[in-house]
Amino acid sequence: MKPHSQDEHKQQTFEYFCKQILKNEKNDYHRELNQQGEREVLFCELPPHTVERFAMWDKYFQDTYLFEIMGFEIAVADELLAEALKALPQDRLEIILLSYFADMTDKEIAGRLNLIRRTVAHRRKNALRKLKKIMEGFADE
């Protein structure tokens, strides 16, 4: 063989080798895709009870009662407490919700409701007594 033809032969052999590798890789890839397709099932093809096993349901605000007081939305998660709060007069309800759920001081509440701080404290104490009686009544039922 001539030196030139020997280099050409090496080049052709190498090209053939590279093409075979690419062809085998392509075949392996398609074989893997076919096997994967046989093992996998689309979610839309699954029965509903199977899909539900994979589902995660958030329960935010599901059993929550919302009270709107002076532009604040206050969420109460306890059903017994929410029912007792609904039984309070509106002025007492506002004071309890703003005090315990909105973390406002008596002075801040008095400023918002145009009351004297002492009046807010007195009404809050009365509302708490009434809440206690209402909730005890629910517990007796």
C-alpha positions in Angstrom: 0.0 0.0 0.0 1.1 3.4 -0.7 1.5 5.8 2.2 -1.3 8.0 0.9 -3.7 5.1 0.5 -2.8 3.8 4.0 -3.8 7.1 5.6 -6.9 7.1 3.5 -7.7 3.5 4.7 -7.2 4.5 8.3 -9.5 7.5 7.8 -12.2 5.4 6.2 -11.9 2.8 8.9 -12.3 5.4 11.6 -15.3 7.0 9.8 -16.9 3.5 9.6 -16.2 2.9 13.2 -17.7 6.3 14.2 -20.8 5.7 12.1 -21.3 2.2 13.7 -21.1 3.7 17.2 -23.6 6.4 16.3 -25.9 3.8 14.8 -25.7 1.6 17.8 -26.3 4.5 20.1 -29.4 5.5 18.1 -30.6 1.9 18.3 -30.0 1.8 22.1 -31.9 5.1 22.5 -34.9 3.9 20.6 -34.9 0.5 22.4 -34.8 2.4 25.8 -37.7 4.6 24.7 -39.8 1.6 23.7 -39.1 -0.2 27.0 -39.9 3.0 28.9 -43.1 3.4 26.9 -44.1 -0.2 27.8 -43.5 0.5 31.6 -45.0 4.0 31.8 -48.6 5.0 31.9 -49.9 8.6 31.3 -51.7 10.2 34.2 -54.8 10.7 32.0 -55.0 7.0 31.5 -54.9 6.1 35.2 -58.2 5.4 37.1 -59.2 8.3 39.4 -58.7 6.3 42.6 -55.0 5.7 41.6 -54.4 9.4 40.9 -55.9 10.4 44.2 -53.2 8.3 46.0 -50.6 10.7 44.5 -52.6 13.9 45.3 -51.9 16.2 48.2 -54.8 18.4 49.3 -54.1 21.6 51.2 -56.7 22.4 53.9 -56.1 26.1 54.2 -59.2 27.9 55.3 -61.3 24.8 54.8 -63.0 24.8 58.2 -62.4 28.5 58.9 -64.9 31.1 59.8 -64.2 34.7 58.5 -65.2 37.8 60.4 -64.8 41.2 58.8 -64.2 44.0 61.3 -63.1 47.5 60.2 -61.4 46.4 57.1 -59.7 43.4 58.8 -60.5 39.9 57.8 -60.1 37.7 60.8 -60.1 33.9 60.5 -61.3 31.7 63.3 -60.5 28.0 62.9 -62.4 26.7 65.9 -66.1 26.0 65.1 -67.2 26.2 68.7 -65.5 29.6 69.3 -66.8 30.9 66.0 -70.4 30.1 66.9 -69.9 31.7 70.3 -68.5 34.8 68.7 -71.5 35.1 66.3 -73.7 35.2 69.4 -72.0 38.4 70.7 -73.4 41.8 70.0 -71.5 43.6 67.2 -69.7 46.1 69.4 -68.4 43.4 71.8 -67.5 41.2 68.8 -65.3 44.0 67.4 -63.5 44.5 70.6 -62.8 40.8 71.1 -61.6 40.2 67.5 -59.4 43.3 67.4 -57.9 42.5 70.8 -57.2 38.8 70.6 -57.0 38.1 66.9 -55.6 41.4 65.5 -53.3 41.9 68.6 -54.4 45.5 69.1 -54.1 47.2 72.5 -57.1 48.7 74.3 -55.8 52.2 73.5 -55.5 51.3 69.7 -59.1 49.8 69.7 -60.4 52.9 71.6 -58.9 55.2 69.0 -60.4 53.2 66.1 -63.9 52.9 67.7 -63.9 56.5 69.2 -64.3 55.2 72.7 -62.5 55.7 76.0 -59.8 53.1 76.8 -61.6 52.2 80.0 -64.8 51.5 78.1 -63.0 49.2 75.8 -61.5 47.3 78.7 -64.9 47.0 80.4 -66.7 45.8 77.3 -63.9 43.3 76.6 -64.3 41.8 80.1 -68.1 41.6 79.8 -67.7 40.0 76.3 -65.3 37.4 77.7 -67.8 36.5 80.5 -70.6 36.2 78.0 -68.3 34.1 75.7 -67.5 31.8 78.6 -71.2 31.3 79.3 -72.1 30.6 75.7 -69.3 28.1 75.2 -70.2 26.3 78.5 -73.8 26.1 77.1 -72.5 24.5 73.9 -70.4 22.1 75.9 -73.5 21.0 77.9 -75.4 20.1 74.7 
